[in-house]
Amino acid sequence: MSIVGRRINAAGEALIRDFEGLRLLAYRCPAGRWTIGYGHTATAVEGLRITEDEALQLLRNDLAQIESRLGQLVTVPLNDNQFAVLVSFAFNLGLNNLARSALLRRLNAGEYSAVPDELLRWVNVKGELSRGLLRRRIAEGKLWNLKEDK
């Protein structure tokens, strides 16, 4: 299935919302960036406060940017869950990391079954294992392998 013009499915958005958590007051993330809502950084500044509705809109705007760029990176068909996993990965780690990853190279070579293992290579922060990232990558791998209802 072509990924051009696709949107993340409900399972993927729920995964992102769960792992990002909701913060209505801007805070500094572990990387030191101002963050608000569900992991939004582009317009977050110290002291900023938003509503839950605004947080959801910021998330969906951020995801739309990733969704549109994935079509430029991925050359193989994806089902909805696979697309959602790539959106989650790119939202968490950035499109540039996805673009230069072995994960993307192997996927574009048709090695779909390699993706869950490749996800597990992205679980460290400053060389140390992050249990939160490990849980997220495992959840993404499970969603990748989950068969969709027809």
N, CA, C and O of each residue as an XYZ file, in Angstrom:
600
protein
N       0.842     -1.177      0.000
C       0.000      0.000      0.000
C       0.891      1.245      0.000
O       1.825      1.336      0.797
N       0.614      2.190     -0.873
C       1.379      3.432     -0.955
C       1.262      4.211      0.346
O       0.233      4.161      1.020
N       2.323      4.930      0.695
C       2.259      5.701      1.936
C       2.057      7.189      1.693
O       1.905      7.949      2.649
N       2.050      7.617      0.454
C       1.845      9.029      0.148
C       0.443      9.437      0.586
O      -0.541      8.789      0.229
N       0.360     10.509      1.357
C      -0.930     11.015      1.815
C      -1.534     10.253      2.984
O      -2.667     10.530      3.377
N      -0.805      9.304      3.544
C      -1.332      8.503      4.657
C      -1.270      9.265      5.959
O      -0.472     10.187      6.124
N      -2.134      8.860      6.889
C      -2.161      9.391      8.251
C      -1.948      8.240      9.212
O      -2.294      7.097      8.914
N      -1.390      8.537     10.338
C      -1.167      7.523     11.368
C      -2.509      6.965     11.830
O      -3.497      7.695     11.903
N      -2.542      5.678     12.138
C      -3.784      5.072     12.621
C      -3.949      5.321     14.125
O      -3.045      5.836     14.782
N      -5.100      4.952     14.648
C      -5.409      5.192     16.066
C      -4.440      4.461     16.983
O      -4.045      4.996     18.019
N      -4.050      3.239     16.612
C      -3.117      2.476     17.445
C      -1.770      3.182     17.543
O      -1.161      3.218     18.613
N      -1.311      3.734     16.445
C      -0.035      4.441     16.444
C      -0.091      5.732     17.239
O       0.830      6.044     17.993
N      -1.172      6.481     17.073
C      -1.300      7.726     17.838
C      -1.390      7.420     19.333
O      -0.810      8.135     20.150
N      -2.111      6.368     19.688
C      -2.226      5.991     21.107
C      -0.861      5.601     21.669
O      -0.538      5.958     22.802
N      -0.064      4.878     20.899
C       1.266      4.488     21.342
C       2.099      5.737     21.627
O       2.746      5.831     22.670
N       2.084      6.681     20.713
C       2.858      7.909     20.888
C       2.373      8.675     22.115
O       3.175      9.096     22.948
N       1.067      8.853     22.221
C       0.525      9.601     23.358
C       0.890      8.926     24.677
O       1.229      9.605     25.646
N       0.824      7.608     24.720
C       1.149      6.876     25.935
C       2.610      7.065     26.326
O       2.911      7.360     27.483
N       3.511      6.898     25.375
C       4.931      6.987     25.708
C       5.405      8.421     25.911
O       6.307      8.656     26.716
N       4.835      9.362     25.219
C       5.239     10.761     25.406
C       4.675     11.332     26.698
O       5.326     12.138     27.363
N       3.463     10.914     27.053
C       2.807     11.500     28.216
C       2.319     12.902     27.897
O       2.763     13.521     26.930
N       1.420     13.388     28.701
C       0.834     14.714     28.486
C       1.314     15.659     29.572
O       1.130     15.409     30.763
N       1.927     16.741     29.142
C       2.366     17.786     30.068
C       1.828     19.111     29.554
O       2.151     19.520     28.439
N       1.021     19.776     30.346
C       0.371     21.027     29.927
C       1.190     22.264     30.257
O       0.846     23.365     29.828
N       2.253     22.102     31.000
C       3.186     23.184     31.307
C       4.540     22.806     30.724
O       5.017     21.688     30.920
N       5.156     23.736     30.010
C       6.442     23.451     29.365
C       7.476     23.003     30.400
O       7.516     23.498     31.527
N       8.304     22.054     29.980
C       9.349     21.495     30.842
C      10.564     21.184     29.982
O      10.471     21.122     28.757
N      11.691     20.993     30.627
C      12.895     20.594     29.895
C      12.959     19.070     29.849
O      12.932     18.403     30.884
N      13.045     18.535     28.642
C      13.157     17.078     28.469
C      14.580     16.649     28.822
O      15.437     17.505     29.045
N      14.853     15.335     28.878
C      16.204     14.866     29.222
C      17.296     15.409     28.287
O      18.456     15.525     28.683
N      16.918     15.738     27.056
C      17.900     16.300     26.121
C      18.091     17.799     26.324
O      18.914     18.421     25.652
N      17.316     18.388     27.267
C      17.479     19.800     27.575
C      16.608     20.748     26.779
O      16.723     21.962     26.940
N      15.746     20.235     25.930
C      14.874     21.079     25.098
C      13.562     21.357     25.810
O      13.026     20.503     26.516
N      13.052     22.573     25.610
C      11.724     22.887     26.131
C      10.708     22.062     25.371
O      10.748     21.986     24.143
N       9.798     21.446     26.106
C       8.829     20.496     25.564
C       7.491     20.741     26.241
O       7.431     21.154     27.399
N       6.407     20.478     25.493
C       5.066     20.634     26.050
C       4.117     19.669     25.356
O       4.429     19.139     24.289
N       2.966     19.446     25.962
C       1.972     18.570     25.348
C       2.462     17.141     25.285
O       2.945     16.590     26.274
N       2.332     16.546     24.110
C       2.791     15.175     23.865
C       4.138     15.201     23.145
O       4.256     14.695     22.029
N       5.142     15.782     23.773
C       6.472     15.776     23.180
C       6.719     16.858     22.137
O       7.642     16.734     21.331
N       5.922     17.904     22.136
C       6.088     18.996     21.167
C       7.225     19.915     21.613
O       7.273     20.343     22.767
N       8.139     20.213     20.687
C       9.280     21.072     21.020
C       9.371     22.346     20.190
O       9.972     23.321     20.641
N       8.802     22.369     19.006
C       9.031     23.470     18.057
C       8.683     24.847     18.620
O       9.415     25.808     18.388
N       7.585     24.955     19.350
C       7.157     26.262     19.859
C       7.130     26.317     21.384
O       6.629     27.283     21.960
N       7.659     25.297     22.036
C       7.662     25.264     23.502
C       8.704     26.227     24.054
O       9.845     26.270     23.593
N       8.291     26.986     25.036
C       9.184     27.922     25.724
C       8.876     27.870     27.221
O       7.801     27.436     27.635
N       9.810     28.306     27.993
C       9.638     28.321     29.443
C       8.372     29.088     29.823
O       8.118     30.183     29.320
N       7.586     28.495     30.717
C       6.385     29.150     31.225
C       5.131     28.938     30.389
O       4.039     29.312     30.817
N       5.265     28.344     29.201
C       4.102     28.137     28.329
C       3.147     27.124     28.950
O       3.569     26.095     29.477
N       1.865     27.431     28.881
C       0.805     26.557     29.376
C      -0.199     26.374     28.239
O      -0.520     27.326     27.528
N      -0.699     25.131     28.069
C      -1.680     24.845     27.031
C      -2.781     23.967     27.599
O      -2.683     23.472     28.722
N      -3.842     23.778     26.802
C      -4.937     22.895     27.185
C      -4.702     21.513     26.564
O      -3.820     21.340     25.724
N      -5.504     20.538     26.991
C      -5.413     19.207     26.389
C      -5.741     19.245     24.904
O      -5.087     18.572     24.108
N      -6.747     20.024     24.523
C      -7.102     20.143     23.105
C      -5.953     20.739     22.299
O      -5.670     20.288     21.189
N      -5.295     21.745     22.855
C      -4.148     22.346     22.157
C      -3.005     21.342     22.043
O      -2.319     21.296     21.021
N      -2.797     20.541     23.083
C      -1.744     19.527     23.045
C      -2.001     18.512     21.934
O      -1.085     18.123     21.209
N      -3.252     18.093     21.812
C      -3.603     17.131     20.770
C      -3.420     17.742     19.383
O      -2.947     17.069     18.468
N      -3.786     18.996     19.223
C      -3.608     19.660     17.923
C      -2.123     19.812     17.581
O      -1.729     19.605     16.433
N      -1.296     20.174     18.570
C       0.144     20.265     18.330
C       0.708     18.914     17.908
O       1.511     18.830     16.979
N       0.280     17.851     18.600
C       0.743     16.512     18.245
C       0.363     16.179     16.812
O       1.203     15.729     16.033
N      -0.878     16.393     16.467
C      -1.329     16.040     15.111
C      -0.630     16.872     14.046
O      -0.362     16.366     12.957
N      -0.328     18.127     14.331
C       0.439     18.952     13.393
C       1.857     18.406     13.234
O       2.381     18.318     12.124
N       2.470     18.040     14.363
C       3.821     17.465     14.303
C       3.824     16.158     13.518
O       4.718     15.915     12.708
N       2.821     15.319     13.763
C       2.744     14.033     13.052
C       2.519     14.229     11.565
O       3.063     13.476     10.756
N       1.726     15.227     11.187
C       1.455     15.487      9.770
C       2.742     15.803      9.017
O       2.901     15.396      7.866
N       3.650     16.517      9.648
C       4.933     16.826      8.993
C       5.734     15.555      8.753
O       6.347     15.385      7.699
N       5.725     14.673      9.729
C       6.453     13.403      9.580
C       5.782     12.524      8.529
O       6.453     11.939      7.679
N       4.462     12.436      8.592
C       3.717     11.604      7.645
C       4.019     12.002      6.202
O       4.200     11.140      5.342
N       4.074     13.293      5.941
C       4.310     13.751      4.567
C       5.736     13.455      4.109
O       5.955     13.193      2.927
N       6.701     13.491      5.013
C       8.089     13.222      4.649
C       8.393     11.739      4.483
O       9.315     11.376      3.752
N       7.626     10.871      5.154
C       7.904      9.437      5.049
C       7.803      8.941      3.614
O       8.525      8.027      3.216
N       6.918      9.537      2.846
C       6.771      9.148      1.451
C       8.029      9.371      0.635
O       8.225      8.731     -0.398
N       8.884     10.278      1.096
C      10.151     10.548      0.408
C      11.238      9.560      0.822
O      12.237      9.397      0.122
N      11.038      8.903      1.963
C      12.075      8.014      2.492
C      11.797      6.536      2.246
O      12.712      5.764      1.961
N      10.539      6.151      2.357
C      10.175      4.733      2.278
C       9.761      4.397      0.851
O       8.912      5.069      0.265
N      10.371      3.349      0.297
C      10.120      2.991     -1.104
C       9.329      1.698     -1.261
O       9.074      1.253     -2.380
N       8.942      1.099     -0.142
C       8.187     -0.158     -0.179
C       6.804      0.062      0.407
O       6.606      0.999      1.180
N       5.838     -0.789      0.052
C       4.491     -0.653      0.627
C       4.487     -0.985      2.114
O       5.267     -1.816      2.580
N       3.603     -0.326      2.846
C       3.442     -0.556      4.277
C       1.976     -0.709      4.612
O       1.123     -0.074      3.993
N       1.675     -1.553      5.595
C       0.309     -1.559      6.098
C       0.176     -0.425      7.121
O       1.158      0.253      7.423
N      -1.011     -0.221      7.645
C      -1.253      0.914      8.541
C      -0.424      0.839      9.817
O       0.074      1.861     10.289
N      -0.271     -0.346     10.378
C       0.522     -0.482     11.601
C       2.002     -0.218     11.338
O       2.665      0.431     12.146
N       2.515     -0.705     10.240
C       3.915     -0.462      9.889
C       4.162      1.024      9.675
O       5.170      1.559     10.136
N       3.257      1.689      8.986
C       3.367      3.126      8.789
C       3.366      3.842     10.139
O       4.168      4.748     10.366
N       2.464      3.434     11.034
C       2.363      4.048     12.359
C       3.662      3.899     13.146
O       4.080      4.831     13.833
N       4.296      2.742     13.052
C       5.552      2.513     13.762
C       6.628      3.464     13.255
O       7.373      4.031     14.054
N       6.720      3.647     11.955
C       7.732      4.560     11.421
C       7.459      5.999     11.827
O       8.394      6.758     12.082
N       6.187      6.383     11.891
C       5.841      7.733     12.360
C       6.258      7.881     13.822
O       6.848      8.895     14.197
N       5.959      6.883     14.648
C       6.330      6.926     16.064
C       7.842      7.034     16.231
O       8.327      7.853     17.011
N       8.577      6.215     15.504
C      10.038      6.216     15.569
C      10.581      7.590     15.189
O      11.409      8.156     15.902
N      10.108      8.124     14.057
C      10.597      9.419     13.582
C      10.187     10.547     14.517
O      10.952     11.494     14.704
N       8.998     10.470     15.108
C       8.566     11.491     16.057
C       9.489     11.486     17.272
O       9.847     12.546     17.784
N       9.867     10.321     17.727
C      10.705     10.184     18.912
C      12.165     10.524     18.639
O      12.805     11.191     19.452
N      12.696     10.078     17.515
C      14.133     10.192     17.257
C      14.501     11.110     16.101
O      15.680     11.398     15.895
N      13.522     11.568     15.351
C      13.789     12.487     14.250
C      13.870     11.805     12.901
O      14.347     10.677     12.775
N      13.393     12.517     11.898
C      13.426     11.997     10.529
C      14.848     11.789     10.027
O      15.105     10.862      9.259
N      15.774     12.644     10.457
C      17.160     12.497     10.004
C      17.760     11.184     10.490
O      18.480     10.521      9.743
N      17.474     10.803     11.723
C      17.981      9.512     12.224
C      17.367      8.360     11.442
O      18.060      7.404     11.093
N      16.071      8.447     11.166
C      15.442      7.401     10.356
C      16.069      7.356      8.965
O      16.362      6.278      8.448
N      16.274      8.520      8.364
C      16.777      8.599      6.987
C      18.138      7.933      6.822
O      18.415      7.359      5.769
N      18.982      7.997      7.830
C      20.323      7.415      7.692
C      20.496      6.102      8.450
O      21.620      5.654      8.678
N      19.384      5.490      8.835
C      19.445      4.268      9.642
C      19.520      2.999      8.799
O      19.068      2.952      7.654
N      20.105      1.977      9.408
C      20.081      0.642      8.806
C      18.647      0.131      8.757
O      18.296     -0.643      7.866
N      17.823      0.552      9.698
C      16.415      0.171      9.710
C      15.769      0.539      8.369
O      15.121     -0.300      7.743
N      15.943      1.775      7.934
C      15.337      2.217      6.674
C      15.964      1.507      5.476
O      15.256      1.108      4.551
N      17.282      1.349      5.488
C      17.943      0.649      4.370
C      17.422     -0.772      4.233
O      17.134     -1.232      3.128
N      17.305     -1.460      5.351
C      16.837     -2.850      5.309
C      15.363     -2.921      4.910
O      14.971     -3.787      4.127
N      14.554     -2.017      5.444
C      13.145     -1.983      5.059
C      13.011     -1.756      3.563
O      12.280     -2.481      2.889
N      13.703     -0.760      3.041
C      13.603     -0.452      1.611
C      14.167     -1.570      0.735
O      13.884     -1.628     -0.462
N      14.960     -2.451      1.328
C      15.448     -3.633      0.609
C      14.448     -4.784      0.707
O      14.699     -5.880      0.205
N      13.318     -4.526      1.354
C      12.277     -5.543      1.460
C      12.401     -6.445      2.672
O      11.688     -7.444      2.769
N      13.287     -6.118      3.598
C      13.505     -6.943      4.788
C      12.561     -6.502      5.910
O      13.008     -6.006      6.944
N      11.285     -6.682      5.706
C      10.277     -6.261      6.680
C      10.501     -6.900      8.055
O      10.326     -6.243      9.081
N      10.885     -8.165      8.075
C      11.040     -8.881      9.347
C      12.227     -8.374     10.159
O      12.329     -8.687     11.345
N      13.123     -7.601      9.554
C      14.291     -7.071     10.266
C      13.949     -5.837     11.103
O      14.710     -5.470     11.998
N      12.828     -5.203     10.824
C      12.511     -3.922     11.469
C      12.424     -4.022     12.991
O      13.032     -3.189     13.664
N      11.710     -4.983     13.579
C      11.660     -5.017     15.050
C      13.041     -5.102     15.705
O      13.281     -4.448     16.720
N      13.950     -5.899     15.138
C      15.304     -5.976     15.689
C      16.058     -4.664     15.494
O      16.798     -4.237     16.380
N      15.878     -4.033     14.357
C      16.535     -2.745     14.108
C      16.027     -1.672     15.074
O      16.793     -0.812     15.507
N      14.741     -1.724     15.410
C      14.197     -0.771     16.378
C      14.946     -0.863     17.704
O      15.196      0.149     18.359
N      15.300     -2.084     18.090
C      15.960     -2.311     19.381
C      17.385     -1.765     19.433
O      18.004     -1.760     20.496
N      17.901     -1.314     18.318
C      19.228     -0.685     18.306
C      19.149      0.763     18.784
O      20.182      1.401     18.987
N      17.942      1.288     18.963
C      17.715      2.699     19.300
C      17.127      2.823     20.709
O      16.028      3.348     20.888
N      17.858      2.342     21.688
C      17.359      2.325     23.070
C      18.310      2.999     24.058
O      18.105      2.899     25.268
N      19.326      3.672     23.575
C      20.309      4.291     24.452
C      20.217      5.811     24.430
O      19.879      6.417     23.413
N      20.526      6.409     25.570
C      20.666      7.852     25.692
C      22.064      8.103     26.244
O      22.393      7.671     27.348
N      22.874      8.799     25.471
C      24.260      9.090     25.869
C      25.003      7.808     26.248
O      25.748      7.774     27.227
N      24.786      6.749     25.450
C      25.497      5.492     25.646
C      24.944      4.582     26.725
O      25.470      3.490     26.940
N      23.900      5.008     27.403
C      23.299      4.214     28.484
C      21.920      3.728     28.075
O      21.159      4.450     27.431
N      21.606      2.498     28.454
C      20.296      1.929     28.159
C      19.205      2.748     28.834
O      19.286      3.035     30.028
N      18.191      3.119     28.075
C      17.011      3.798     28.614
C      15.878      2.774     28.649
O      15.453      2.269     27.610
N      15.404      2.479     29.837
C      14.313      1.507     29.959
C      13.053      2.016     29.257
O      12.303      1.229     28.679
N      12.820      3.319     29.305
C      11.669      3.891     28.618
C      11.757      3.694     27.115
O      10.771      3.330     26.475
N      12.940      3.935     26.545
C      13.110      3.716     25.106
C      13.009      2.235     24.767
O      12.455      1.871     23.730
N      13.536      1.391     25.627
C      13.434     -0.054     25.384
C      11.968     -0.479     25.354
O      11.554     -1.220     24.461
N      11.179     -0.013     26.329
C       9.743     -0.350     26.342
C       9.057      0.173     25.080
O       8.218     -0.511     24.493
N       9.416      1.381     24.671
C       8.797      1.961     23.472
C       9.156      1.160     22.233
O       8.283      0.856     21.420
N      10.429      0.814     22.075
C      10.848      0.050     20.889
C      10.196     -1.328     20.864
O       9.843     -1.820     19.792
N      10.031     -1.960     22.026
C       9.352     -3.255     22.078
C       7.896     -3.088     21.654
O       7.378     -3.894     20.881
N       7.237     -2.048     22.155
C       5.837     -1.795     21.780
C       5.725     -1.507     20.283
O       4.788     -1.970     19.632
N       6.671     -0.749     19.736
C       6.655     -0.480     18.301
C       6.851     -1.769     17.512
O       6.190     -1.984     16.496
N       7.753     -2.623     17.971
C       7.980     -3.902     17.291
C       6.744     -4.783     17.307
O       6.435     -5.450     16.319
N       6.038     -4.785     18.433
C       4.797     -5.563     18.499
C       3.754     -5.003     17.544
O       3.066     -5.764     16.865
N       3.629     -3.689     17.485
C       2.668     -3.079     16.556
C       3.068     -3.379     15.111
O       2.203     -3.638     14.273
N       4.361     -3.349     14.813
C       4.852     -3.668     13.469
C       4.383     -5.055     13.038
O       3.957     -5.252     11.900
N       4.464     -6.004     13.953
C       4.130     -7.396     13.632
C       2.637     -7.711     13.773
O       2.198     -8.794     13.386
N       1.868     -6.794     14.313
C       0.440     -7.047     14.535
C      -0.296     -7.084     13.201
O      -0.214     -6.154     12.399
N      -1.000     -8.158     12.989
C      -1.778     -8.293     11.751
C      -3.003     -7.401     11.847
O      -3.660     -7.333     12.885
N      -3.292     -6.735     10.775
C      -4.446     -5.838     10.742
C      -5.700     -6.613     10.408
O      -5.666     -7.603      9.678
N      -6.819     -6.140     10.960
C      -8.111     -6.712     10.614
C      -8.487     -6.263      9.211
O      -8.251     -5.118      8.826
N      -9.066     -7.170      8.462
C      -9.485     -6.829      7.085
C     -10.958     -6.518      7.055
O     -11.502     -6.210      5.995
